[in-house]
Amino acid sequence: MSVLKDILYKVNMKAVTGDTGVTVNDIHFDSRKVKLNDVFVAIRGSISDGHDFIKNAENQGALAIVCEEIPKETINGVTYIEVEDTKKALAYISANYYDNPSEKLKLVGVTGTNGKTTIATLLYDLFTKAGYKCGLLSTVKVMVGSEEHTAIRTTPDSITINSYLKDMNDAGVEFCFMEVSSHGIDQHRTTALKFKGGIFTNLSHDHLDYHKDFAEYRDVKKRFFDELPSSAFALTNADDKNGAVMLQNTKAKKYTYALKSYADYKAQILENNFTGLLLKIDEQELWTRLIGNFNAYNILAIYAAADLLGLQTLEILRIISELNSVSGRFQYVISKKEKITAIVDYAHTPDALKNVLETINSIRTKNEELITVVGCGGDRDATKRPKMGHIASALSSKVIFTSDNPRTEDPEKIIADVEAGVEPQNFKKTMSVTNRKQAIKTACQMAGPNDIILIAGKGHETYQEVNGERIDFDDLKIVNEFLKQLDK
């Protein structure tokens, strides 16, 4: 139970009709969840407009309505608050309702195109192993201490975020590591949160179905750093040309990490193979089970963040050497008989796919073939599809184009878009098998001794999304079953 005027603290109100001294029960932006004495916040979305459901919320007993336009017909006893932006208002209302939980722990946000999940999860693992009670808000899962919850999206809505953070407060969590997506920033889901630090990984082609162009995508990411307080740190990848852009207007203390450029935190790759990486970080050698150049950046980022958060250097290095790869990120299995290596990776952007393929090519001896199984999601940025086709066919020995999460699109049309990027000299390398399970089976049947199969795009996901339905589907489980059949 909260007093309405208390949860409206920092909300920019244009007009108020009714009493703000009333006691409200709960807050919702979905009118179907509204009960007696709740607050309903009307959000304008891409598919529906919450303002169309104000009447529903009133009928279900809403005591207060937060909206961008007060309805012509109002109800006696209901308080109406008109604001400029209900998404922003929801962020402050949610934080206030849960007693601003982000202020009671050290919250670190990770943003960028690739590496968010790995960095946030590894930081959670590192600090947990160091003896701290930690929280995690990621694409793969939500952790409140050791208690696991299912993640719905990369950056949840403001109510959900603050609800989890309040649970973390109650559980005695000291550090929380959180993925921050461009959608989340743009929709003000992180606006009212107090961050101790922000980490920028890299920026490449993604989400241009949502953002009108790359500049807008970049500027939305930058806004996260612009809003960091002076008490926070801003840590960015100096090898990415957008790293410097992120730091331009931030009030936070600025730090950089890099493999190639001058930076506050530097690393050098000494060895890179299928068993892991040998790195030199700040003149200290470190062995990690994680594989590939892109993971060298991820390891360096968590090393830098842990240092900025006060952990001792030798302790950081010791724990990093014990960390395992994150679910669906360069996970691999090797068949016993034929020694076929199958790698499952979430690479679903051109840059991520290029990184994974270049990593595999830098490690393999070239005596074995690299067979890639890849597709693109439906109802998402279609402009990246030909790029994915071009990269996969240029950097693999053979490619099987297949279905990813087609959602409401025709999977064969998506595959045709991907195939459009294949250059003539690579046509013979490619084939299409629409059924993903059959595509994985085909790759296993095509593979010879010591060959490598990359299954890209879905990573940790244990479902396939087809016409609004989620069907059980786990790339790692399926390829493992087919490889075991070959071993018989």
Backbone torsions as a table, in degrees:
resi	resn	phi	psi	omega
1	MET	NA	132.8	-179.4
2	SER	-139.7	151.8	174.9
3	VAL	-81.2	132.7	-174.4
4	LEU	-54.6	-45.1	-176.4
5	LYS	-64.5	-29.2	179.6
6	ASP	-69.5	-39.6	-178.1
7	ILE	-81.8	-5.7	176.3
8	LEU	-92.4	4.9	179.9
9	TYR	-57.1	130.9	-179.1
10	LYS	75.3	-2.8	177.2
11	VAL	-77.7	129.5	-179.7
12	ASN	-81.5	98.4	-174.7
13	MET	-94.5	134.0	178.1
14	LYS	-92.7	-36.7	-179.2
15	ALA	-156.6	148.3	177.8
16	VAL	-132.6	130.6	174.8
17	THR	-121.6	116.6	-179.6
18	GLY	112.1	-167.4	-171.2
19	ASP	-101.1	123.7	177.5
20	THR	-94.1	3.0	179.3
21	GLY	-89.8	2.7	-177.7
22	VAL	-74.6	155.2	177.6
23	THR	-94.5	124.8	-178.3
24	VAL	-108.7	156.3	-174.3
25	ASN	-91.6	-56.9	-174.4
26	ASP	-144.5	171.6	178.1
27	ILE	-124.7	141.9	-179.6
28	HIS	-147.0	151.6	168.7
29	PHE	-115.4	0.7	174.5
30	ASP	-108.0	111.9	-173.5
31	SER	-60.1	-25.3	-178.1
32	ARG	-68.1	-20.5	-177.9
33	LYS	-93.3	-7.3	-175.7
34	VAL	-68.2	134.9	175.6
35	LYS	-126.3	-177.5	-176.9
36	LEU	-55.2	130.8	176.0
37	ASN	68.7	22.6	176.6
38	ASP	-90.8	164.6	172.5
39	VAL	-100.3	132.5	175.0
40	PHE	-111.9	124.7	178.0
41	VAL	-105.5	118.7	-176.1
42	ALA	-86.5	107.9	-177.5
43	ILE	-100.8	133.0	174.3
44	ARG	-86.7	114.9	-179.8
45	GLY	-107.1	179.3	-179.1
46	SER	-75.3	-25.1	-177.9
47	ILE	-103.5	-44.4	-179.4
48	SER	-135.3	162.3	-178.3
49	ASP	-114.9	119.1	-178.6
50	GLY	-58.0	-23.5	179.3
51	HIS	-63.9	-24.7	178.4
52	ASP	-73.3	-10.5	-175.4
53	PHE	-115.3	12.8	178.5
54	ILE	-60.9	-42.6	179.8
55	LYS	-59.2	-42.2	177.9
56	ASN	-59.2	-46.4	-178.6
57	ALA	-62.1	-41.3	178.6
58	GLU	-62.0	-44.7	-178.7
59	ASN	-63.4	-26.4	-178.2
60	GLN	-92.1	4.9	171.9
61	GLY	103.4	15.7	179.0
62	ALA	-58.7	135.6	179.9
63	LEU	-94.3	-22.7	-179.4
64	ALA	-145.4	143.8	178.6
65	ILE	-123.2	124.5	174.4
66	VAL	-105.7	123.9	-172.0
67	CYS	-150.5	167.5	177.4
68	GLU	-92.4	-8.9	179.3
69	GLU	-151.9	113.6	-179.5
70	ILE	-67.0	130.4	-178.6
71	PRO	-61.6	153.0	-179.2
72	LYS	-62.6	-39.0	178.6
73	GLU	-102.4	116.5	178.8
74	THR	-110.0	163.5	-177.5
75	ILE	-112.1	134.8	176.7
76	ASN	-59.5	134.5	178.9
77	GLY	91.3	-9.1	176.5
78	VAL	-103.1	133.3	178.7
79	THR	-93.7	132.9	179.9
80	TYR	-115.3	127.3	179.4
81	ILE	-117.9	117.1	178.4
82	GLU	-94.3	129.1	-179.2
83	VAL	-129.7	165.3	179.0
84	GLU	-70.0	-43.5	-173.6
85	ASP	-141.8	110.6	-176.0
86	THR	-70.2	-26.2	177.7
87	LYS	-65.7	-43.3	178.2
88	LYS	-66.8	-42.2	178.8
89	ALA	-60.7	-41.6	-179.9
90	LEU	-61.0	-37.1	179.9
91	ALA	-60.9	-46.7	-179.7
92	TYR	-71.1	-41.4	179.5
93	ILE	-60.7	-43.7	-179.6
94	SER	-63.4	-46.5	-179.7
95	ALA	-61.6	-44.8	-180.0
96	ASN	-65.6	-42.2	-178.1
97	TYR	-59.3	-39.4	-179.4
98	TYR	-94.8	17.2	175.1
99	ASP	64.8	42.3	175.2
100	ASN	44.2	63.1	-173.8
101	PRO	-66.2	-24.2	-179.2
102	SER	-66.1	-20.5	-179.6
103	GLU	-78.6	-12.3	-174.6
104	LYS	-103.1	8.6	173.8
105	LEU	-147.1	174.2	177.6
106	LYS	-96.4	107.9	-176.1
107	LEU	-101.5	125.4	179.3
108	VAL	-119.6	125.2	-180.0
109	GLY	-102.0	139.7	179.1
110	VAL	-118.3	123.0	-179.8
111	THR	-132.4	162.4	-175.1
112	GLY	139.7	175.7	-178.6
113	THR	-78.2	-52.3	-177.0
114	ASN	-119.6	149.8	174.3
115	GLY	96.7	-6.5	-176.5
116	LYS	-59.3	-50.4	-176.4
117	THR	-63.4	-45.5	-178.6
118	THR	-60.7	-48.6	-177.1
119	ILE	-65.5	-46.9	-179.6
120	ALA	-61.8	-43.8	-177.9
121	THR	-68.7	-42.4	-180.0
122	LEU	-66.8	-35.1	175.6
123	LEU	-64.7	-41.8	176.3
124	TYR	-59.1	-47.2	-179.5
125	ASP	-63.6	-43.3	-178.0
126	LEU	-61.8	-50.6	-176.8
127	PHE	-70.6	-30.2	175.5
128	THR	-66.0	-44.6	178.0
129	LYS	-65.7	-26.1	178.4
130	ALA	-79.4	-2.0	174.5
131	GLY	100.7	8.0	-179.7
132	TYR	-96.9	151.3	173.1
133	LYS	-85.4	125.1	-170.9
134	CYS	-127.4	161.3	174.1
135	GLY	-123.5	157.2	179.9
136	LEU	-143.0	130.7	172.7
137	LEU	-121.8	101.9	-174.4
138	SER	-135.7	172.8	177.2
139	THR	-61.9	-35.5	-173.7
140	VAL	-82.9	-43.9	-176.9
141	LYS	-161.6	166.3	173.0
142	VAL	-115.0	131.5	178.2
143	MET	-120.3	127.7	171.6
144	VAL	-112.6	95.3	-168.8
145	GLY	64.1	-123.8	179.1
146	SER	-95.7	1.6	-177.7
147	GLU	-88.7	123.2	-175.1
148	GLU	-99.3	139.2	176.3
149	HIS	-127.3	154.4	179.4
150	THR	-77.0	133.2	177.5
151	ALA	-84.2	136.0	178.6
152	ILE	-93.3	-43.7	177.7
153	ARG	-147.9	168.8	-175.7
154	THR	-55.0	-56.3	175.9
155	THR	-116.7	108.9	-176.7
156	PRO	-65.6	174.9	176.6
157	ASP	-69.1	164.9	-174.7
158	SER	-58.3	-40.4	-178.9
159	ILE	-64.0	-47.5	-178.3
160	THR	-63.0	-45.1	179.3
161	ILE	-56.2	-52.7	-175.9
162	ASN	-67.9	-31.3	175.9
163	SER	-63.9	-45.8	177.3
164	TYR	-64.4	-41.7	179.8
165	LEU	-63.4	-36.4	176.4
166	LYS	-65.1	-41.8	176.3
167	ASP	-60.1	-37.7	178.6
168	MET	-66.1	-41.1	175.9
169	ASN	-57.7	-47.0	-177.5
170	ASP	-64.4	-29.7	-178.4
171	ALA	-88.2	-2.1	178.1
172	GLY	80.9	26.2	179.9
173	VAL	-70.7	135.1	-179.7
174	GLU	-99.1	-36.9	-178.1
175	PHE	-125.9	138.9	173.2
176	CYS	-129.8	132.4	-179.8
177	PHE	-114.1	130.1	-166.9
178	MET	-136.1	130.8	171.2
179	GLU	-74.2	136.0	179.4
180	VAL	-122.2	108.6	-177.8
181	SER	-87.3	162.1	178.0
182	SER	-65.3	-35.3	176.5
183	HIS	-61.4	-44.7	-179.1
184	GLY	-61.1	-41.5	179.0
185	ILE	-67.2	-48.4	-176.4
186	ASP	-61.1	-35.2	-177.7
187	GLN	-94.4	16.0	173.5
188	HIS	61.3	24.0	-179.8
189	ARG	-68.2	-23.4	-178.4
190	THR	-106.9	3.6	-171.3
191	THR	-56.6	-45.4	-173.0
192	ALA	-93.0	10.4	-179.0
193	LEU	-87.9	147.1	176.2
194	LYS	-102.1	114.9	-178.3
195	PHE	-98.2	141.7	173.8
196	LYS	-86.5	-25.2	-180.0
197	GLY	-164.0	158.4	176.2
198	GLY	-132.8	138.2	-179.8
199	ILE	-121.8	130.6	176.1
200	PHE	-108.0	127.3	-177.8
201	THR	-91.4	-62.3	-176.3
202	ASN	-173.3	172.2	178.8
203	LEU	-141.2	125.3	176.1
204	SER	-147.1	-176.1	-172.6
205	HIS	-60.8	114.6	174.6
206	ASP	-168.7	156.5	173.8
207	HIS	57.3	26.4	179.6
208	LEU	-80.4	3.9	167.8
209	ASP	-78.3	-25.7	-178.0
210	TYR	-98.6	-49.9	178.1
211	HIS	-88.4	141.1	-172.5
212	LYS	-70.5	-26.1	175.6
213	ASP	-158.7	175.0	-175.8
214	PHE	-63.2	-37.1	-179.0
215	ALA	-61.7	-40.8	178.7
216	GLU	-66.5	-42.1	177.7
217	TYR	-57.5	-47.0	178.6
218	ARG	-62.3	-45.1	-175.3
219	ASP	-68.0	-31.4	176.2
220	VAL	-66.1	-44.1	176.8
221	LYS	-59.8	-41.9	-178.9
222	LYS	-61.5	-34.8	-177.9
223	ARG	-58.5	-32.9	177.0
224	PHE	-59.1	-43.5	-179.9
225	PHE	-74.7	-34.4	176.9
226	ASP	-58.3	-33.0	-174.3
227	GLU	-91.3	-2.5	178.6
228	LEU	-67.6	141.6	179.0
229	PRO	-77.0	167.2	-179.3
230	SER	-68.0	-17.9	179.3
231	SER	-80.7	-7.7	-176.6
232	ALA	-96.3	170.3	170.7
233	PHE	-112.3	148.4	174.7
234	ALA	-119.2	115.5	-175.8
235	LEU	-114.6	119.6	-176.8
236	THR	-129.4	156.2	179.2
237	ASN	-78.6	109.6	-177.0
238	ALA	-73.6	-16.7	178.2
239	ASP	-79.3	-12.5	175.1
240	ASP	-96.3	129.0	-175.4
241	LYS	-60.6	-20.5	179.2
242	ASN	-85.8	-8.2	179.4
243	GLY	-58.1	-43.8	-179.9
244	ALA	-67.6	-34.2	179.7
245	VAL	-61.4	-41.2	-178.1
246	MET	-59.1	-30.9	-174.8
247	LEU	-88.9	-7.2	-170.2
248	GLN	-54.0	-46.4	-173.4
249	ASN	-117.7	10.7	-176.9
250	THR	-74.4	146.4	175.6
251	LYS	-90.1	-11.6	-177.7
252	ALA	-70.6	162.7	176.1
253	LYS	-72.1	131.0	-170.0
254	LYS	-95.8	132.0	176.6
255	TYR	-140.4	152.3	-179.6
256	THR	-130.1	156.2	172.7
257	TYR	-135.4	151.3	-176.8
258	ALA	-166.5	157.1	170.6
259	LEU	-99.8	-29.8	-172.5
260	LYS	-111.1	-34.4	-173.5
261	SER	-96.3	171.9	171.4
262	TYR	-68.5	135.5	-178.6
263	ALA	-159.6	164.6	177.7
264	ASP	-67.0	-35.2	179.3
265	TYR	-122.6	119.5	-175.8
266	LYS	-118.5	147.5	174.7
267	ALA	-138.3	155.3	177.2
268	GLN	-133.0	134.7	177.5
269	ILE	-85.6	118.8	179.3
270	LEU	-94.8	-39.0	177.2
271	GLU	-142.4	145.3	-178.8
272	ASN	-145.2	106.9	177.3
273	ASN	-146.1	-174.8	-174.8
274	PHE	-71.9	-3.5	175.4
275	THR	-98.7	-12.5	177.5
276	GLY	148.4	-162.2	-176.9
277	LEU	-124.7	139.1	167.9
278	LEU	-107.5	117.4	-176.1
279	LEU	-116.8	154.3	169.6
280	LYS	-115.0	114.2	-179.9
281	ILE	-118.9	120.6	-179.9
282	ASP	46.7	49.8	177.3
283	GLU	68.4	7.2	177.0
284	GLN	-109.3	133.9	177.1
285	GLU	-84.4	142.3	-175.9
286	LEU	-142.6	128.8	174.1
287	TRP	-100.8	132.2	177.6
288	THR	-130.9	148.0	179.3
289	ARG	-76.3	-12.2	179.6
290	LEU	-74.0	151.6	-169.8
291	ILE	-120.5	141.7	168.7
292	GLY	98.2	155.8	-179.5
293	ASN	-56.4	-42.8	-177.2
294	PHE	-62.4	-33.4	177.2
295	ASN	-74.8	-23.4	173.2
296	ALA	-61.8	-40.7	176.4
297	TYR	-65.1	-43.7	-179.2
298	ASN	-61.9	-43.3	179.5
299	ILE	-63.9	-42.6	179.9
300	LEU	-64.3	-39.3	179.0
301	ALA	-63.6	-42.7	-179.2
302	ILE	-72.6	-32.1	175.5
303	TYR	-61.6	-48.4	-178.4
304	ALA	-63.2	-45.6	-178.6
305	ALA	-63.2	-42.7	179.5
306	ALA	-63.1	-38.3	177.2
307	ASP	-64.4	-44.2	-179.2
308	LEU	-67.3	-25.8	179.4
309	LEU	-90.0	3.1	169.2
310	GLY	100.9	5.8	176.9
311	LEU	-75.5	153.7	-179.9
312	GLN	-77.3	141.3	-175.3
313	THR	-52.1	-51.8	-176.4
314	LEU	-65.2	-34.4	177.6
315	GLU	-67.4	-41.6	178.6
316	ILE	-60.1	-49.6	-178.2
317	LEU	-61.8	-42.5	-179.8
318	ARG	-61.6	-45.6	-176.4
319	ILE	-71.3	-39.5	178.7
320	ILE	-57.2	-37.9	-179.3
321	SER	-66.4	-15.8	-179.8
322	GLU	-97.0	-8.8	-173.6
323	LEU	-76.4	144.7	176.9
324	ASN	-103.4	163.7	-180.0
325	SER	-66.9	156.8	-177.8
326	VAL	-83.1	148.1	-178.7
327	SER	-50.1	125.1	176.6
328	GLY	76.7	9.4	177.7
329	ARG	-116.1	101.6	-179.6
330	PHE	51.5	43.4	173.0
331	GLN	-82.1	139.8	-178.6
332	TYR	-140.7	153.9	173.5
333	VAL	-129.6	149.4	179.6
334	ILE	-123.4	127.0	179.7
335	SER	-69.3	142.9	-173.5
336	LYS	-68.2	-43.5	-171.4
337	LYS	-81.0	-55.7	-173.8
338	GLU	-90.8	-7.4	-178.8
339	LYS	57.0	39.0	174.8
340	ILE	-81.3	128.4	178.7
341	THR	-97.5	122.8	176.0
342	ALA	-111.6	124.6	-177.8
343	ILE	-113.3	130.2	175.9
344	VAL	-110.3	126.2	-178.5
345	ASP	-142.1	146.7	-177.1
346	TYR	-73.8	-2.4	-175.7
347	ALA	-45.0	106.6	-178.5
348	HIS	-129.9	11.2	173.7
349	THR	-121.3	157.1	178.6
350	PRO	-54.8	-44.2	-177.4
351	ASP	-65.3	-43.4	-179.9
352	ALA	-64.9	-41.6	178.9
353	LEU	-63.9	-42.2	178.5
354	LYS	-61.6	-44.3	179.6
355	ASN	-59.7	-45.6	-177.4
356	VAL	-67.1	-45.0	-179.2
357	LEU	-65.8	-41.4	178.3
358	GLU	-65.4	-36.3	176.9
359	THR	-63.0	-47.8	179.7
360	ILE	-61.7	-43.1	-179.4
361	ASN	-66.2	-29.7	179.3
362	SER	-75.3	-22.4	-177.8
363	ILE	-94.4	-39.1	-173.5
364	ARG	-71.4	158.6	-174.9
365	THR	-85.4	-8.4	-177.4
366	LYS	78.8	-1.5	173.7
367	ASN	-81.2	-18.1	179.7
368	GLU	-106.6	157.9	179.7
369	GLU	-91.1	149.9	174.8
370	LEU	-111.3	111.9	-178.2
371	ILE	-106.2	119.9	-177.5
372	THR	-107.6	131.3	174.0
373	VAL	-110.3	118.7	-174.1
374	VAL	-151.9	151.2	174.1
375	GLY	-147.4	-168.8	176.5
376	CYS	-135.6	148.5	-179.9
377	GLY	-71.9	150.0	176.2
378	GLY	-85.4	162.5	178.9
379	ASP	58.3	27.6	178.3
380	ARG	-132.3	179.9	-176.9
381	ASP	-47.9	105.4	-177.7
382	ALA	-78.8	-18.8	-176.1
383	THR	-69.5	-18.5	-179.8
384	LYS	-83.9	-12.8	-173.5
385	ARG	-61.0	-51.8	178.3
386	PRO	-59.8	-34.2	179.2
387	LYS	-64.1	-40.3	178.1
388	MET	-63.2	-41.3	179.3
389	GLY	-64.5	-42.0	179.8
390	HIS	-62.9	-48.7	-177.1
391	ILE	-64.7	-47.0	-178.2
392	ALA	-59.8	-44.8	-176.6
393	SER	-74.5	-29.6	-179.9
394	ALA	-76.2	-32.0	-171.9
395	LEU	-107.4	5.2	-180.0
396	SER	-119.4	159.1	173.9
397	SER	-75.2	-40.7	178.0
398	LYS	-144.1	150.4	179.9
399	VAL	-133.6	136.2	171.8
400	ILE	-115.7	111.3	176.3
401	PHE	-83.0	134.8	-174.2
402	THR	-145.7	-175.6	179.4
403	SER	-82.5	143.9	176.8
404	ASP	-107.0	-110.4	168.0
405	ASN	-109.6	91.3	-174.1
406	PRO	-66.1	-20.2	-177.3
407	ARG	52.8	-119.6	-176.7
408	THR	-98.5	4.6	-179.7
409	GLU	-91.9	160.0	174.9
410	ASP	-74.3	118.2	-176.6
411	PRO	-59.7	-32.6	-179.6
412	GLU	-69.9	-31.5	176.0
413	LYS	-68.7	-40.0	178.0
414	ILE	-62.5	-45.5	180.0
415	ILE	-60.8	-40.0	178.8
416	ALA	-62.0	-38.1	177.1
417	ASP	-63.8	-40.0	179.4
418	VAL	-66.7	-44.4	-178.1
419	GLU	-63.7	-24.6	-178.7
420	ALA	-62.2	-20.2	-179.3
421	GLY	-88.9	-4.3	-177.6
422	VAL	-77.0	128.2	178.9
423	GLU	-78.7	152.0	-174.2
424	PRO	-50.8	-39.7	-177.4
425	GLN	-67.7	-12.8	-178.8
426	ASN	-106.6	0.8	-177.4
427	PHE	-53.8	-43.5	-174.3
428	LYS	-66.8	-19.3	-179.7
429	LYS	-77.6	-17.5	-166.9
430	THR	-109.0	154.4	171.9
431	MET	-151.1	163.6	177.3
432	SER	-124.9	134.5	175.5
433	VAL	-133.0	104.0	-170.6
434	THR	-61.3	-42.5	179.8
435	ASN	-70.8	118.1	-172.7
436	ARG	-63.9	-40.2	179.6
437	LYS	-62.7	-42.4	178.9
438	GLN	-66.4	-34.9	178.8
439	ALA	-64.3	-42.3	178.6
440	ILE	-65.8	-41.7	177.9
441	LYS	-61.3	-43.6	179.4
442	THR	-60.6	-43.2	179.2
443	ALA	-60.7	-42.5	179.5
444	CYS	-65.0	-38.4	179.9
445	GLN	-71.1	-31.4	179.7
446	MET	-76.5	-25.5	-173.7
447	ALA	-72.3	137.4	174.4
448	GLY	-103.3	-177.7	179.5
449	PRO	-54.5	133.3	177.4
450	ASN	70.5	3.1	178.1
451	ASP	-69.5	163.8	-177.8
452	ILE	-120.8	131.9	176.1
453	ILE	-113.7	125.4	172.4
454	LEU	-106.7	124.2	174.8
455	ILE	-111.0	107.1	-169.3
456	ALA	-109.6	153.9	167.3
457	GLY	114.7	-36.2	-174.4
458	LYS	-111.7	-28.4	172.4
459	GLY	54.0	-114.0	-174.9
460	HIS	-74.5	-14.3	-174.5
461	GLU	-62.7	137.5	179.8
462	THR	-112.9	28.7	-179.6
463	TYR	-150.5	164.3	169.1
464	GLN	-123.5	132.3	-174.7
465	GLU	-98.0	112.2	-177.0
466	VAL	-130.5	117.5	177.8
467	ASN	48.8	48.5	176.1
468	GLY	79.9	-0.4	-179.6
469	GLU	-111.7	138.0	176.4
470	ARG	-99.5	116.0	-178.4
471	ILE	-103.3	136.1	179.4
472	ASP	-54.5	125.8	179.5
473	PHE	-162.9	119.2	-176.9
474	ASP	-129.7	107.1	-176.8
475	ASP	-52.8	-46.9	-175.3
476	LEU	-64.7	-43.0	-179.8
477	LYS	-64.1	-43.7	-176.8
478	ILE	-67.6	-45.8	-179.1
479	VAL	-67.3	-33.7	177.6
480	ASN	-62.7	-41.7	178.9
481	GLU	-63.0	-43.8	-179.6
482	PHE	-67.2	-38.2	178.5
483	LEU	-66.0	-37.4	177.5
484	LYS	-64.7	-35.6	177.3
485	GLN	-63.4	-38.0	179.3
486	LEU	-68.1	-27.0	-178.4
487	ASP	-76.8	-15.2	-177.2
488	LYS	-70.3	NA	NA
